[in-house]
Amino acid sequence: MEVPYFSSRLYPNVCFQCGNTEILSPTPAGQHPYCSECNISVKAKKRKGK
């Protein structure tokens, strides 16, 4: 996924890694959304830039 997709806040939240619409809620502050599977499998999670 492209970072502008998430930063625009125009589209629904989807998993940053796989695009799954069933993301963890709430998403930790400063972190892109991940589904439960990717949250476990992805070691270095992508953080939101300022």
DRENPA-623305 format. One record per atom (N, C-alpha, C): residue number from 1; atom name; x negated, y, z. Coordinates in steps of 0.001 Angstrom, whole numbers, plus 500000, padded with zeros to 6 digits. Layout:
n  atom  east  north  up
NUM  CA  X  Y  Z
...
end
This chain:
n  atom  east  north  up
1  N  499153  498822  500000
1  CA  500000  500000  500000
1  C  499111  501237  500000
2  N  499627  502288  499411
2  CA  498910  503552  499384
2  C  499202  504354  500645
3  N  498203  505017  501164
3  CA  498364  505824  502370
3  C  499409  506923  502175
4  N  499483  507615  501003
4  CA  500514  508647  500836
4  C  501943  508116  501001
5  N  502176  506849  500731
5  CA  503499  506252  500937
5  C  503926  506427  502386
6  N  503018  506201  503302
6  CA  503332  506278  504726
6  C  503318  507714  505229
7  N  502390  508513  504754
7  CA  502275  509884  505258
7  C  503409  510775  504778
8  N  504057  510447  503656
8  CA  505166  511271  503163
8  C  506417  511130  504022
9  N  506572  509983  504688
9  CA  507729  509684  505542
9  C  509061  509767  504792
10  N  509026  509596  503468
10  CA  510239  509601  502656
10  C  510807  508204  502470
11  N  509993  507207  502675
11  CA  510364  505826  502399
11  C  510463  505032  503697
12  N  511174  503909  503670
12  CA  511271  503091  504892
12  C  509913  502488  505257
13  N  509716  502256  506542
13  CA  508473  501632  506998
13  C  508413  500186  506545
14  N  507286  499819  505982
14  CA  507004  498437  505592
14  C  505611  498103  506111
15  N  505307  496829  506183
15  CA  503994  496391  506649
15  C  502900  496955  505740
16  N  501891  497555  506336
16  CA  500791  498162  505587
16  C  500006  497124  504805
17  N  499961  495892  505281
17  CA  499168  494831  504665
17  C  499935  494086  503570
18  N  501159  493628  503868
18  CA  501866  492741  502937
18  C  503160  493314  502365
19  N  503662  494422  502910
19  CA  504883  495025  502389
19  C  506165  494475  502987
20  N  506065  493615  503984
20  CA  507235  493041  504644
20  C  508020  494157  505329
21  N  509349  494109  505234
21  CA  510177  495153  505839
21  C  510442  494921  507318
22  N  510123  493737  507827
22  CA  510342  493432  509244
22  C  509076  493756  510037
23  N  508897  495033  510344
23  CA  507692  495474  511041
23  C  507888  495459  512544
24  N  506766  495503  513268
24  CA  506822  495591  514724
24  C  507375  496956  515108
25  N  508196  496973  516099
25  CA  508772  498231  516544
25  C  508640  498310  518046
26  N  508153  499348  518611
26  CA  507619  500539  517947
26  C  506181  500322  517471
27  N  505799  501093  516474
27  CA  504442  501025  515951
27  C  503528  501798  516899
28  N  502394  501227  517289
28  CA  501479  501950  518180
28  C  501087  503310  517592
29  N  500953  504300  518437
29  CA  500623  505657  517998
29  C  499312  505674  517217
30  N  499317  506383  516100
30  CA  498110  506530  515295
30  C  497777  505335  514433
31  N  498678  504381  514314
31  CA  498408  503170  513545
31  C  499503  502965  512504
32  N  499122  502461  511337
32  CA  500108  502140  510311
32  C  500919  500932  510753
33  N  502157  500789  510252
33  CA  503004  499663  510663
33  C  502524  498326  510100
34  N  502657  497270  510903
34  CA  502320  495908  510503
34  C  503448  494983  510931
35  N  503672  493912  510165
35  CA  504639  492892  510570
35  C  503978  492013  511637
36  N  504743  491127  512240
36  CA  504189  490311  513330
36  C  503064  489395  512848
37  N  503183  488838  511635
37  CA  502137  487947  511117
37  C  500836  488707  510849
38  N  500938  489858  510184
38  CA  499740  490639  509868
38  C  499146  491269  511123
39  N  499980  491591  512092
39  CA  499482  492162  513339
39  C  498531  491190  514031
40  N  498805  489896  513902
40  CA  497947  488872  514498
40  C  496720  488603  513622
41  N  496915  488527  512303
41  CA  495837  488102  511406
41  C  494852  489206  511025
42  N  495280  490461  510994
42  CA  494397  491553  510594
42  C  493594  492013  511808
43  N  492282  491886  511714
43  CA  491416  492236  512846
43  C  491233  493751  512970
44  N  490834  494405  511873
44  CA  490595  495851  511882
44  C  491804  496542  511268
45  N  492673  497043  512109
45  CA  493897  497675  511635
45  C  493610  499089  511136
46  N  494297  499457  510075
46  CA  494145  500780  509477
46  C  494825  501814  510362
47  N  494086  502862  510692
47  CA  494641  503930  511521
47  C  495030  505106  510643
48  N  496017  505856  511078
48  CA  496467  507029  510340
48  C  495424  508127  510461
49  N  495162  508802  509345
49  CA  494265  509950  509359
49  C  495043  511206  509674
50  N  494336  512229  510095
50  CA  495023  513489  510411
50  C  494871  514464  509304
end
